[in-house]
Amino acid sequence: MVQVIARIFWFVPFLLVGLAANQGYVAMQLRKTWNAGEPAIAMVAEFDVTNRADVTYGYIHLRVLLPDGQVIERQKMSLPQSLWSRVKGQDSLQVHLRPGSSQEIVIDRLMPAHWLIAASQMGISLIGALFSGVLAYFWNQSFRREQA
């Protein structure tokens, strides 16, 4: 049974590499929206803060009026505690827009921290993948030695 678990453990490094790829993609898309997106002013329609014992986070609802009259709304954009305090109490925020992209709206005031969080998570996931890959290799090697 332990040998089966050791074989299944190989999924951990692959999952962590997948997570790192996702976070790298998010960081890249944030940077792309920041650099190539249209600057605009977003009206803060609502701001909710959830204070739970295990986690504190906030939601922000944004409404952006584009020059062509189109309105882009984002409801329940989640913000961790370390970021929501930077935008709390604001009626409007400077943003960059890239309609149709995976990171359509980037709040200018939060962009450097948001990008750093995504890039850090990518790095931590890669380190975890490396360590768990080494662990899976040596764990499975120990079973091969026992069988020989």
N, C-alpha and C positions, 0 to 999 in steps of 0.2 A: 504494500500500500504506500509506503514512504517513497518507494522508487517511482510510482505513478505520479505522486505529488511533485517529485523532483522534475519529472518530464513536463508536467503541466506548468511548472514554474517558469519555463521558457517563454510563456506568454507575457509575463511581467515586463521584461525588457522591450518586447515588441510593442506592447501597449504604451509604454513610456516614450518610445520613439515616435509613435503616432501622436501622442499628446504634445510632444515637442514640435512636431511638424505643424500641428494645428496652431499652437501658440506663436510659432514663427510666422505662419500665414497671417494671423491676426495682427501681429506687430508690423508686418510688411504692408498690409492693407490700411492700417492706421496711418502709417507714414505716407502712403500714396495719397490718401484722402487729404491729409494735412498739406502736402506739397502741391497736388494737382487739383484739389477741390475748390469750389467757388466760396469765397468768404460771404457770410450772411449773418443776420441777427436772428436768433431764435427766441421766441417768447416762452417763458416758463409758465405753462398752464397749471401745473400742480407739482407739489413736492411732498413726498411721503417719507417718513422715517420710521423704521421698525426697530424697536429696542427689545431684543430678546436676550435672555441670559447667555446663550451660546454664540450669538453673532448680532452685530448692529450694522444695518445697511440702509440705504435710502433708494427711493425710486424718484425719477424726475420725468415729467411729461413735457415734451418740447413741441412747439408749433413754429414752423419756419415758412414764411411767405416768400416765394421765389419772385424774381422780377417779371416773369411771364404770367403771374397771377396764380400759379399752382401752389398748393399748400402741402407741405410734408409734415406729417405728425408722427412722433415716436412716443408711445406710451409705455410706461413702466421700464424705462432705461435704468437698469440696476447700477448702483454705485456703492462701492465699499465705504466703510466709515472714514478711511483715510482720505477719500476723495470728496465725499458729499459735503463735508464741512467747507470746502472751497467754493461751492456754488450755492450753498444754503442762503435763502433770503434774497436772491437775485430775481429781478423781474424779467431780465433779458440777458442773453449770453451770446458772445461772439462764437460762431461755429464755422466750420468748413464743410461743404456738402459735395458729395459725388453720388448723385442719384443712380440707383441700380447696382451699386457696389455692395460688397458684404459689410463694409464699414461705411455706411452711407453718411452718417453725421459724426463729426469729431468736435467735441467742445474744446475750444482753443485753450482755455485756462487749465484743462485737465490733460491735454495731449501729452506733454512730456512724461508725466507720472504714469498715465495709462500705457504708453508705449514701453516704459521701463518695466512695469509690472508684467506685461506680456513677454517681453524679451527675457526677463529674469525667470519666469515660469518655464520658458523654453530651455534655458540653461540648466535649471534645476532638474527638469525632466530628463535631459540628456545625461547629466551626471548620475541620476538614479538609474537610467537605462544601462549605463556603463557598469556601475556597481552590481546591479542585479544580474546583468549578463555574465559578469565574472563569477558571481556567486552560483548561478545556475550551471555554468561550465564546470566548476570544481565540484559542486555537489553531485552532478551526473558522472563526473570522472571517478569519484569515490565509489560509486556503485559498479562501474566497469571494472575497477581494480578488485573489488570483492568477488565478482563473477569469474575473474581470470584465475 
